[in-house]
């Protein structure tokens, strides 16, 4: 296949000035988002007790009266927010997003607006307050998740859409206006009673209601909070979910702030006793592919009913941390630079004269060809191991029509390290790399 002709876009120096990863910065407290690239998503609620799915209520079409009984069993004896943060830090994660209310309507904080909350369980303690205290003490940014769909609140207009009851329960009084008053009151609680909040993660706006005033209220109360695009307006960032693309996608860089989200389990985001877990390699390559495109990554692990994470989930996060902490410099203060090459089996990030080559797709060869780059780096290092990488600049048979030499990375240990994503650091002399990308 003949490589695509080069095209000129914004010079590297100008992109670096625009903001982290080449995106326009917010130029306010929300810019924390661009430096803390990797976060922990935690789905925890009553659904941890049956341990089937976080949408246990919805997916099994349970009557509200039956599901509500679970609150009388919620009493996690081993919940320790510091243990959660310890694991997150071992994984290389630098912020946390917690489900304060999922579509079942159960609230994991001390709310004055419903009795369907953790305060009315045998546990009787404000989970969010305990988590917030630990996050603030450890300077670990905390974001809150909030489901707009609500299968418990009698004012919510349940109509059989996703994450809803098939119809209102007897005695319910559906009223969208009054339900939105309820939402606003709860949002105000979340934004005023728990210190600094760094993000608000809306979900399940199946009623497709628009009301920019709600996000405006969040900004007044929590000016450093970044808001996602699943709420009542477009928010600040996009939220692709699960495996939104396959390796080799044509998307080289996100055109707006983006946070991809994924769970360690294939079936559920809440704790599932019989979970089928993704492979370490799949998750690592997924994380690498998003970060190398300039996005953030939010990886979910659901705690068990006792408040601890499942052992296999902990093992996965530690394995990811072993990889991430060895290659993280490739994501820190870098910008996407994949347009420097026509090779779409790899992605590139760049910091000044240093280029990072990300093998986030399953390698097809022990070599990586970076046409049309024709400069040889003064040093090449495999970040995963710290070992040197062989480099050559050659005229290759595949590029005989171009009659141009190109950089080749040789004898990479792709078979030996097949369960991870290789990242190669290339350090060039000043001026060796083009100022403009292809």
C-alpha positions in Angstrom: 0.0 0.0 0.0 1.3 3.4 -0.9 1.6 5.7 2.1 -0.7 8.7 2.2 0.9 12.0 1.1 1.9 14.3 3.9 -0.2 17.2 5.0 0.8 20.1 7.1 -1.0 20.9 10.3 -0.3 23.0 13.3 3.4 23.1 14.2 4.5 21.2 17.3 5.6 24.4 19.2 2.2 26.0 18.7 0.3 22.9 19.7 2.4 22.7 22.9 1.5 26.3 23.7 -2.2 25.7 23.2 -2.5 23.4 26.3 -1.6 20.0 27.5 -1.9 17.3 24.7 -2.5 20.0 22.1 -6.0 20.7 23.3 -7.2 24.1 24.4 -6.9 24.3 28.2 -9.8 25.7 30.2 -7.3 28.2 31.8 -9.0 27.7 35.2 -9.1 25.1 38.0 -10.5 22.4 35.7 -7.1 22.0 34.1 -6.2 19.4 36.7 -7.9 17.0 34.3 -5.0 17.3 31.7 -2.3 16.4 34.1 -4.0 13.5 36.0 -4.6 11.3 33.1 -5.6 8.0 34.7 -8.4 7.5 37.3 -10.3 4.9 39.2 -14.0 4.5 38.7 -15.9 2.9 41.6 -19.4 1.5 41.2 -20.7 0.6 44.7 -24.2 0.3 46.1 -26.9 -2.1 47.2 -26.2 -4.2 44.0 -23.0 -5.4 45.5 -25.1 -7.6 47.8 -26.6 -9.9 45.2 -23.4 -9.5 43.2 -24.9 -9.9 39.8 -24.8 -6.4 38.1 -25.0 -2.8 39.0 -28.3 -2.6 37.2 -29.7 -5.6 39.2 -33.0 -3.8 39.8 -33.5 -2.9 36.1 -32.1 -5.9 34.3 -34.0 -8.4 36.3 -37.2 -6.3 36.2 -37.5 -6.6 40.0 -40.4 -4.9 41.7 -39.3 -1.8 43.7 -40.6 -3.3 46.9 -38.4 -6.4 46.5 -35.2 -4.5 45.5 -35.6 -2.0 48.4 -35.2 -4.8 50.9 -31.5 -5.0 50.1 -30.9 -1.8 52.1 -31.6 -3.7 55.3 -28.5 -5.9 54.5 -26.0 -3.2 53.7 -23.4 -3.2 56.4 -19.8 -3.3 55.0 -17.5 -4.2 57.9 -14.3 -3.8 55.9 -14.9 -0.5 54.0 -11.7 1.5 54.2 -11.3 4.5 51.9 -7.5 4.6 52.4 -7.2 1.0 51.2 -9.1 2.0 48.0 -6.7 4.9 47.5 -3.7 2.8 48.2 -4.7 0.4 45.4 -5.4 3.3 43.1 -2.0 4.8 43.7 -0.3 1.4 43.1 -2.1 1.3 39.7 -0.8 4.7 38.8 -4.2 6.3 39.1 -4.4 9.9 40.2 -8.1 10.6 40.7 -11.3 8.8 41.7 -14.9 8.9 40.5 -17.5 7.4 42.8 -21.2 6.4 42.2 -23.2 8.5 44.6 -26.5 7.4 43.1 -27.1 4.8 40.4 -30.3 4.2 38.4 -31.7 2.2 41.4 -32.0 5.5 43.2 -30.1 4.4 46.3 -27.9 7.3 47.7 -24.5 6.6 49.2 -24.5 9.9 51.1 -26.5 11.6 53.9 -29.2 13.2 51.8 -32.1 15.1 53.3 -34.3 14.4 50.2 -35.0 10.7 50.4 -34.9 7.9 53.0 -33.5 5.5 50.4 -29.9 6.1 51.5 -27.0 4.6 53.3 -28.0 6.4 56.4 -31.1 4.2 56.7 -29.1 0.9 56.5 -27.5 -1.1 59.3 -24.2 0.6 58.4 -25.7 4.1 59.0 -22.6 6.0 58.0 -22.1 8.5 55.2 -19.9 6.6 52.7 -19.3 9.7 50.6 -18.2 11.7 53.6 -15.7 9.0 54.6 -14.3 8.7 51.1 -14.1 12.5 50.6 -12.2 12.9 53.9 -9.6 10.4 52.7 -9.3 12.0 49.3 -8.9 15.5 50.7 -6.4 14.4 53.3 -4.3 12.7 50.5 -4.9 15.4 47.9 -6.5 12.8 45.6 -9.2 14.5 43.4 -12.7 13.2 43.9 -15.4 13.2 41.2 -19.0 12.2 41.8 -21.2 10.1 39.6 -25.0 10.7 39.6 -27.6 8.8 37.6 -30.5 11.0 36.2 -32.7 7.9 35.8 -34.1 6.9 39.2 -36.2 3.8 39.7 -37.1 4.7 43.3 -38.0 8.3 43.3 -41.9 8.7 43.0 -41.6 11.9 41.0 -39.4 10.4 38.4 -41.4 9.7 35.1 -40.7 6.0 34.7 -41.9 4.9 31.3 -40.0 1.6 30.5 -37.0 3.2 28.9 -33.5 2.0 29.7 -32.8 2.1 33.4 -36.4 2.7 34.4 -39.4 0.9 35.8 -41.8 -0.3 33.0 -44.4 2.1 34.5 -44.8 4.2 37.7 -45.6 2.2 40.8 -49.0 2.6 42.5 -48.8 5.8 44.6 -46.1 7.4 42.4 -46.8 10.9 41.2 -44.6 11.4 38.1 -43.8 15.0 37.6 -40.7 16.0 35.6 -40.6 19.5 37.1 -40.7 18.3 40.7 -38.2 15.5 39.9 -35.8 18.1 38.6 -36.3 20.1 41.8 -35.2 16.9 43.6 -32.1 16.5 41.4 -31.1 20.1 41.9 -31.5 19.8 45.6 -29.3 16.7 45.7 -26.7 18.2 43.4 -26.5 21.2 45.7 -25.9 18.8 48.7 -23.1 17.0 46.8 -21.5 20.3 45.8 -21.7 22.0 49.3 -21.4 19.3 52.0 -18.2 17.4 50.9 -15.5 20.0 50.4 -13.9 20.4 47.0 -15.3 18.2 44.2 -13.2 17.9 41.1 -15.7 16.5 38.7 -19.4 15.7 38.2 -20.2 12.6 36.1 -23.8 12.5 34.9 -25.3 9.3 33.5 -28.6 7.9 32.2 -30.3 11.0 30.9 -32.9 8.8 29.2 -35.5 11.5 29.5 -33.2 13.7 27.3 -33.9 16.8 29.4 -31.9 19.9 28.7 -31.2 22.5 31.4 -27.8 24.3 31.3 -28.6 26.0 34.6 -27.8 22.8 36.5 -24.2 22.6 35.3 -24.0 26.4 35.8 -24.9 25.8 39.5 -22.2 23.2 39.8 -19.6 25.6 38.4 -20.6 28.3 40.9 -20.4 25.9 43.8 -17.4 23.9 42.5 -15.4 25.9 40.0 -12.7 23.3 39.7 -15.1 20.5 38.8 -15.0 19.2 35.2 -18.4 18.0 34.0 -19.1 15.3 31.5 -21.4 15.3 28.5 -24.1 12.9 29.7 -26.1 15.5 31.7 -28.3 18.4 30.8 -25.9 20.1 28.3 -22.7 19.2 26.4 -20.5 19.6 29.4 -16.7 19.8 29.3 -15.6 16.4 28.0 -16.7 13.3 26.1 -17.1 9.8 27.5 -16.6 6.9 25.1 -17.4 3.7 26.9 -16.0 0.2 26.8 -14.1 -0.6 23.6 -15.2 2.4 21.5 -12.6 1.6 18.8 -10.3 -1.1 17.6 -6.5 -0.8 17.4 -5.6 0.9 14.1 -8.4 3.4 14.3 -8.0 6.5 12.1 -8.6 8.8 15.1 -5.1 10.0 15.9 -6.0 12.7 18.4 -9.2 13.6 20.2 -10.6 17.0 19.1 -12.1 17.8 22.6 -11.3 16.7 26.2 -12.1 13.0 26.4 -12.3 10.5 29.2 -12.7 6.9 28.1 -14.2 4.5 30.7 -13.9 0.8 31.0 -14.4 -1.9 33.6 -12.1 -4.7 34.5 -15.0 -7.1 34.0 -16.7 -7.9 30.8 -20.2 -8.2 32.3 -20.6 -5.7 35.0 -19.4 -2.4 36.5 -20.6 -3.2 40.0 -19.1 -6.3 41.8 -20.1 -9.5 40.1 -19.3 -12.8 41.9 -19.1 -14.8 38.7 -17.3 -12.1 36.6 -15.4 -12.8 33.4 -12.4 -10.5 33.5 -10.6 -8.8 30.6 -7.0 -9.9 30.1 -4.3 -7.7 31.4 -3.0 -7.2 27.9 -6.4 -6.0 26.6 -6.8 -3.4 29.4 -3.2 -2.2 29.1 -3.4 -1.7 25.3 -6.8 0.0 25.7 -5.3 2.4 28.3 -2.3 3.1 26.1 -4.3 3.7 23.0 -6.5 6.3 24.7 -3.8 8.2 26.5 -1.6 8.3 23.4 -4.5 10.0 21.6 -4.6 12.7 24.3 -7.5 11.4 26.3 -8.0 10.4 30.0 -8.8 6.9 31.1 -11.2 5.9 33.9 -10.9 2.2 34.8 -13.6 0.7 37.0 -13.5 -1.8 39.8 -16.6 -2.6 41.8 -16.1 -3.4 45.6 -17.7 -6.4 47.2 -20.5 -6.0 49.7 -18.0 -6.0 52.6 -16.3 -2.9 51.2 -13.2 -4.6 49.8 -12.2 -5.1 46.2 -12.3 -8.6 44.8 -8.8 -10.3 44.8 -8.7 -10.7 41.0 -9.6 -7.1 40.5 -6.8 -6.0 42.8 -4.4 -8.3 41.0 -5.4 -6.7 37.6 -4.9 -3.2 38.9 -1.5 -4.0 40.4 -0.4 -5.6 37.0 -1.6 -2.5 35.2 0.3 -0.3 37.7 3.5 -2.3 37.0 3.2 -1.4 33.4 1.9 2.1 33.8 4.5 3.2 36.3 7.3 2.1 33.9 6.0 4.0 30.9 4.1 6.9 32.4 6.6 9.5 31.2 5.3 8.9 27.7 2.0 10.5 28.9 3.3 13.3 31.1 3.6 16.7 29.5 3.4 15.1 26.0 1.2 15.8 23.0 -0.1 13.3 20.4 2.2 13.1 17.5 1.0 10.1 15.5 0.8 12.2 12.3 4.7 12.1 12.2 4.4 8.7 10.6 2.2 6.8 8.2 2.4 3.7 10.3 -1.1 3.2 11.8 -0.1 0.1 13.8 1.5 2.4 16.4 0.8 5.7 18.1 3.2 8.5 18.9 3.5 11.0 21.7 6.1 13.8 21.8 7.8 16.1 24.2 10.2 18.5 22.4 12.9 16.3 20.9 11.7 13.1 22.5 9.3 10.8 20.7 7.5 7.9 22.3 6.4 5.0 20.2 3.3 3.1 21.6 2.7 -0.4 20.4 -0.9 -0.4 21.6 -2.1 -2.8 18.9 -1.0 -6.5 18.9 2.3 -6.3 17.1 2.6 -8.0 13.7 6.4 -7.9 13.6 9.5 -7.6 15.7 10.2 -4.3 14.0 8.5 -0.9 13.8 8.9 1.2 10.7 8.4 5.0 11.2 8.2 6.3 7.6 8.9 9.1 6.7 11.1 9.9 9.8 14.6 9.5 8.5 16.7 10.6 11.5 18.3 8.1 13.8 17.8 8.9 17.5 20.9 9.3 19.7 19.3 6.9 22.1 16.4 4.4 22.0 15.0 2.8 25.2 12.3 0.3 25.8 10.6 1.9 28.8 9.0 -1.4 29.9 12.4 -2.9 30.7 15.0 0.0 30.5 16.9 -1.9 27.8 18.3 -0.3 24.7 16.5 -0.7 21.3 18.3 -1.3 18.1 17.6 1.4 15.5 18.6 1.8 11.8 17.8 4.2 9.0 17.4 2.2 5.8 15.9 2.2 2.4 13.4 -0.6 2.7 11.9 -2.7 -0.1 8.4 -1.7 1.0 9.2 2.0 0.2 11.1 1.5 -3.0 8.7 3.8 -4.8 9.3 6.7 -2.4 13.1 6.2 -2.8 13.5 7.4 0.8 15.2 6.0 3.8 13.2 5.7 7.1 13.7 4.9 10.7 13.4 1.3 11.8 13.3 -0.1 15.3 14.5 -3.7 15.3 14.3 -6.9 17.3 11.7 -5.7 19.8 10.8 -8.4 22.4 7.2 -8.6 21.2 6.9 -12.3 21.9 8.5 -12.2 25.3 6.3 -9.2 26.3 3.1 -10.2 24.5 0.9 -9.5 27.6 1.6 -5.8 27.6 2.0 -2.7 25.5 5.5 -1.8 24.6 6.6 1.9 24.7 9.9 2.9 23.1 11.5 6.2 24.0 13.4 7.9 21.2 15.7 10.8 22.1 16.7 12.9 19.1 19.2 15.7 18.7 17.7 19.2 18.4 16.3 19.8 15.0 16.3 16.1 13.9 12.5 15.9 14.1 10.3 18.1 11.9 8.7 21.1 13.5 5.5 20.3 11.6 3.6 17.1 11.6 2.4 15.3 8.5 
